Amino acid sequence: MSIDAKLVKELREKTGAGMMDCKKALVETDGDMEKAITWLRQKGLAGAAKKASRVAAEGVVDSYIHFGNRIGVLVEVNCETDFVARGEDFKKLVQDIAKQIAACQNVEYVSVDQIPAEVVEREKAIEMGKDDLASKPENVREKIVQGRIDKRLKELSLLDQPFIKDSSITVEELVKQHIAKLGENIQVRRFVRFVLGEGIEKEEVDFAAEVAAQAGLKPAEPAQVEEAAAPPAPPPTPAEEPTPAPAAESKPAKKGSAKKKK
């Protein structure tokens, strides 16, 4: 549904909600002004935009360690007064935000506005170089890339993530609900996410050799690779049969040489 910009402006003036929130409210209510005001109040968005301009210098720095002690988060969330900072509602909000950061491994910035220009240009260059866009006209390619970039930047932004406990709202809407509820400006200022072993180049260890070394044993010699079998020798040439020597001629016995015994 197309919403007139004048209608959005009028709703904002009546409720103090943000422009995008007003537009969304009118879309959800088919342009009905009264229903849109009720929708914004139910979502806790009425008045949030006015409070967002006020200075928030109080608040807390809180931590969250995920089960297994492999992921940890530090986050600073600001409000206007120490009274609100010590309240249970504010503390619960901060813990929910810390858990959200732990669950979102791609999130690097609080909002899209905080993403450096060089990161945006790098992402744009990556998208422009993709093969599926090579055959597209320049103007079409630009629109496709812009849509992909917008999506990618939101993936990096904490406030644009669907809230893990209620995916119908974003983290930004969660914060705005608490602004309306607590009556103070609330800002997520900064955070850091730790992952155990991240960035460390792990050395591969031969555990068998390590145990042997600790026990003072000589590590087993690596198995020798069997030499390639030599090609079979050619069959032996049959030996020539020796030529039989000529038989010696027998000499006839001399007569009378043998004496007969009487």
C-alpha positions in Angstrom: 0.0 0.0 0.0 1.3 3.5 -0.9 1.3 6.0 1.9 1.2 9.7 1.4 4.2 11.5 2.9 1.9 14.2 4.3 0.0 11.6 6.2 3.3 10.2 7.7 4.3 13.7 8.7 1.0 14.4 10.4 1.2 11.1 12.3 4.7 12.0 13.5 3.7 15.4 14.7 0.8 13.8 16.7 2.8 11.0 18.3 6.5 12.0 18.2 7.4 8.6 16.7 10.0 8.2 14.0 9.3 8.6 10.3 9.8 5.0 9.5 7.7 3.9 12.5 4.9 6.2 11.4 5.0 4.9 7.9 4.9 1.3 9.1 2.0 2.1 11.4 0.0 3.5 8.5 0.7 0.5 6.3 -0.4 -1.9 9.1 -3.6 0.0 9.6 -4.5 0.8 5.9 -3.9 4.5 6.4 -6.3 5.0 9.3 -4.8 7.8 11.5 -6.5 6.8 14.8 -5.7 3.2 14.4 -2.1 4.1 13.5 -1.8 6.2 16.7 -3.1 3.2 18.7 -0.7 0.8 17.0 2.3 3.1 17.8 1.2 3.3 21.5 0.8 -0.4 21.7 4.3 -0.9 20.3 5.7 1.6 22.7 6.9 3.8 19.8 4.9 6.9 20.5 7.1 9.7 21.8 10.3 7.7 21.4 11.7 9.9 18.7 11.5 13.1 20.8 13.3 11.4 23.7 16.0 10.1 21.4 17.5 13.5 21.0 18.1 13.9 24.7 21.5 13.3 26.3 22.0 9.8 27.7 25.2 9.8 29.9 24.2 7.3 32.6 23.6 3.6 32.2 25.6 0.4 32.8 28.4 -1.7 31.4 27.2 -5.3 31.6 28.5 -8.7 30.6 27.1 -12.0 29.5 29.0 -15.3 29.3 27.4 -18.0 27.2 27.0 -21.6 28.4 30.3 -23.5 28.1 32.3 -20.3 28.6 33.3 -20.1 25.0 31.5 -16.8 24.1 31.5 -13.6 26.1 30.0 -10.1 25.6 30.6 -6.7 27.1 28.1 -4.0 26.3 27.5 -0.4 27.3 23.9 0.8 27.3 23.1 4.5 28.2 20.1 6.2 29.7 19.5 9.6 31.2 19.5 9.0 35.0 21.1 6.7 37.5 17.6 6.0 38.9 16.5 4.3 35.6 19.9 2.6 35.3 19.4 0.8 38.6 15.9 -0.3 37.7 15.1 -4.0 37.0 13.5 -3.2 33.6 16.6 -1.4 32.3 18.9 -4.2 33.6 16.8 -6.8 31.9 16.9 -4.9 28.7 20.7 -4.7 28.8 21.0 -8.4 29.5 18.7 -9.2 26.5 20.9 -7.0 24.3 24.0 -8.8 25.5 22.5 -12.2 24.7 21.5 -10.9 21.3 25.1 -9.9 20.6 26.3 -13.4 21.7 23.8 -15.0 19.4 24.6 -12.9 16.3 28.1 -13.9 15.1 27.9 -11.6 12.0 27.1 -8.4 14.0 30.0 -5.9 14.2 28.4 -2.5 14.6 25.6 -1.0 16.7 23.8 0.6 13.7 24.2 1.0 9.9 25.2 4.6 10.5 28.3 3.4 12.3 29.7 1.3 9.5 32.8 3.0 8.0 32.6 4.2 4.4 35.5 1.9 3.4 33.6 -1.1 4.5 30.6 -0.1 2.4 32.8 0.5 -0.6 34.5 -2.9 -0.1 31.2 -4.7 0.0 30.0 -2.8 -3.1 33.1 -3.8 -5.0 32.6 -7.4 -4.1 29.0 -7.3 -5.3 29.8 -5.5 -8.5 32.3 -8.1 -9.4 30.0 -11.1 -9.1 29.5 -13.2 -12.3 25.7 -13.2 -12.2 25.7 -9.4 -12.9 28.2 -9.4 -15.8 25.5 -9.5 -18.5 23.2 -6.9 -16.8 22.9 -3.3 -18.0 24.8 -0.7 -15.9 21.6 0.9 -14.4 20.1 -2.5 -13.6 23.3 -3.7 -12.0 23.5 -0.6 -9.8 20.0 -1.2 -8.4 20.6 -4.9 -7.8 23.9 -4.1 -6.0 22.3 -1.4 -3.9 19.7 -3.8 -2.7 22.3 -6.4 -1.8 24.4 -3.8 0.0 21.5 -2.6 2.1 20.8 -6.2 3.1 24.5 -6.9 3.9 24.8 -3.7 6.0 21.8 -4.7 8.0 23.4 -8.1 8.7 26.3 -6.2 10.3 24.0 -3.9 12.4 22.9 -4.9 15.9 19.8 -2.7 15.9 18.5 -4.2 12.6 18.5 -7.8 13.9 15.2 -9.6 14.7 15.0 -9.8 18.5 15.8 -13.4 19.6 12.9 -13.6 22.0 10.3 -12.1 19.7 11.2 -12.1 16.0 8.3 -9.8 15.1 10.3 -6.8 16.3 13.9 -5.7 15.8 16.4 -4.8 18.5 15.8 -1.1 17.6 12.1 -1.5 18.2 12.8 -3.2 21.5 14.9 -0.3 22.7 12.1 2.2 21.6 9.5 0.3 23.6 11.7 0.7 26.7 12.2 4.4 25.9 8.4 4.8 25.9 8.0 2.6 29.0 10.8 4.2 31.1 10.4 7.7 29.9 14.0 8.3 29.1 16.3 8.2 26.1 18.2 4.8 25.8 21.1 4.3 23.5 23.3 1.2 22.9 26.7 2.8 22.7 29.2 0.1 22.1 29.9 -3.6 22.6 32.6 -6.2 22.1 32.1 -10.0 21.5 34.8 -12.5 22.5 35.0 -16.0 21.0 37.4 -18.4 22.6 40.5 -19.0 20.5 39.4 -16.7 17.7 42.3 -15.5 15.6 44.8 -17.9 17.1 46.6 -20.1 14.6 46.4 -23.5 16.3 49.4 -25.8 16.1 48.8 -29.4 15.2 50.2 -31.7 17.9 51.3 -35.4 17.5 49.9 -36.6 20.8 51.6 -40.0 20.5 55.0 -38.4 20.1 54.2 -35.9 22.9 53.3 -38.7 25.4 56.4 -40.7 24.4 58.6 -37.7 24.9 57.1 -37.1 28.4 57.7 -40.7 29.3 61.3 -40.6 28.0 60.6 -43.1 25.3 62.0 -43.0 21.8 59.2 -42.3 19.4 58.3 -45.2 17.1 60.1 -45.1 13.8 57.9 -44.4 10.9 57.0 -47.4 8.9 59.5 -47.8 6.0 58.0 -47.8 2.6 58.6 -51.0 0.9 60.9 -50.7 -2.1 59.3 -51.2 -5.4 59.7 -54.8 -6.5 62.5 -55.2 -9.0 61.4 -56.4 -12.4 61.6 -60.2 -12.7 64.9 -61.4 -14.1 64.8 -63.0 -17.5 64.7 -66.8 -17.4 68.1 -68.3 -17.4 69.5 -69.3 -20.8 69.6 -73.1 -20.8 73.2 -74.3 -20.5 74.5 -76.1 -23.5 74.8 -79.8 -23.0 78.5 -80.7 -22.9 79.6 -82.7 -25.9 80.4 -86.2 -24.6 84.1 -87.0 -24.7 84.9 -89.8 -27.1 85.1 -93.1 -25.3 88.7 -94.5 -24.8 89.5 -97.3 -27.1 89.9 -100.5 -25.2 93.2 -102.3 -25.9 93.0 -106.0 -26.5 94.6 -108.1 -23.8 98.0 -109.6 -24.7 98.0 -113.3 -25.1 99.7 -115.3 -22.4 99.9 -112.4 -20.1 97.6 -114.0 -17.6 99.0 -117.0 -15.9 96.6 -119.7 -15.0 97.0 -121.2 -11.6 97.3 -124.8 -11.5 
